[in-house]
Amino acid sequence: MNGFKRICAAVLGSVLFIAGVLKLMDPVGAQLIVQEYLKFFHLNFLGFASGVLALLFAFFEAVLGAALIAGVWRRVVAIITLALLGIFTIVTAILWIANPVMDCGCFGEAVHLEHWQSFVKNIILLGLWAIAFLPLNKLDKPQKIKYVSFGIAAISVVLFALFSLLSIPIVDFTDLKPGTELYGAFDENFDDITAAVYEKDGREGAFTPDCPPDSTWTFVRNESYDRDIVDDNAPIQILSFCDAAGVYADSLAQKGPVMVISSYNPDKLSPKRLESMGQFAGRAAQTGCTVLFLVAGTPETVDINEPSLAAGTYFADRLTLMTLNRSNGGVTYIADGHITAKWSARALPDSEELGGILKKDPLEFMMSRSGKGKIRLQGFLLYTFAVMLLL
């Protein structure tokens, strides 16, 4: 029976740990979720601290999950977990009744649940808690090595959070993730999809951007297939922006190789960051790319003093730019209307790297980068779970 209790505790901890890690992976997205909750509960005066609150909560959730999996401080952890699940259940019940237009954000951008689904999920987690920890006065003491495994996992979560703060998410779950086709890129072929054909051991296979192959496959060619869309209500992804005169210029991002430098908070761009972005704009223009600088705001509120950026400045919605690239001053590569790759403002490609990128097939390049990101996330999760469960 004790073994079954530990399994239930580990399952409960795994849900909390993964939820916390997914939010830590995307601090900007987690901040947007917290802002939605503050707005719903009329706590907008705390909006200035939404970023810190999002980071602290995600870290607390991941560490609490690690403690549940490792089985340390069982009684204290059980009480804290019950309090957290109780709050979750009450909040999701309120959301279910009020039914606001917002996502629960339980798993960041990775999994979207309706309000009733979030409520049911919390009821199931409460059931797992009851099986794992009742009665509280009969909980076994953990082995001392489990405190070591918990410590290693907690330190790993800290390092993961620091890495996420300095970069863009290693796996992009937003609506404008790599592989997304922008509306209007191929008006006459919008119902077609391009797949990459790879070869392995004498046989070929077609892979889509959402399901790339591993490194043992060799790229052969691209092929187009009829997408046969039957859901006319499926959302169409549009990257909309206009020039200083208010004229929409969306088509500029839909033909040829395009490098989009975006800033959803231009007021916080330091002179050094602007200079770095301007230098990248020059490098990208020399390679034959169309360079666009998209900023959130209006011509009256935004003043760009960097000459290499000012000439190609366009204006877009702040939330759209945060979805396009989580980094304030990051770069997004769009090839013939397909979002292909993203870089943070701290890791912009140099001239040699840019030249190599443009020589590659865009679909192959995108699938390779996306595949590496998924492998890194899976590797981190496997490593931490191995430490917590096996050590």
URCOR-V387923 format. One line per field, one symbol per residue. psi: psi as a letter, one per 30 degrees, with the letter a starting at -180 (. if undefined). burial: # if it has 24 or more other C-alpha atoms within 12 Angstrom, else .. Layout:
psi->???
burial->???
This chain:
psi->eeeeeeeeeeeeeeeeeeeeeeeefieeeeeeeeeeeeeeghhffgefgeeeeeeeeeeeeeeeeeeeefhlheeeeeeeeeeeeeeeeeefeeeeeehlilkfgehbfekkkleeeeeeeeeeeeeeeeeefkkfggklklkfffeeeeeeeeeeeeeeeeeefgalkfkkglfhlkfkkkkfeiefgfglkklkklkkhgllkkklefillaffkkkelkkkljfhkfjfgkkkkkjkllaffgkkheffggkakkjjkkjfiffgjleeeeeeeeeeeeeeeffgkkkkjklkalfffkjjgjefeefhklklkeeeeeeekfkjglkkkkjhgkkelkklffhkkaeeeeeeefflkeeeeeeeeeeeeeeeeeeeeeeeeeeeef.
burial->....##.##############################............##.#######################.###.##.##..##.###.#......#########....##.##.###.##.##.####....#......##.######.###.##..######################.......######......######.##.....#.................########....#######.##########..#...##.##########.#.##########...###.#.###.###################################.##....#..##...##########.##..#..##..##.###..
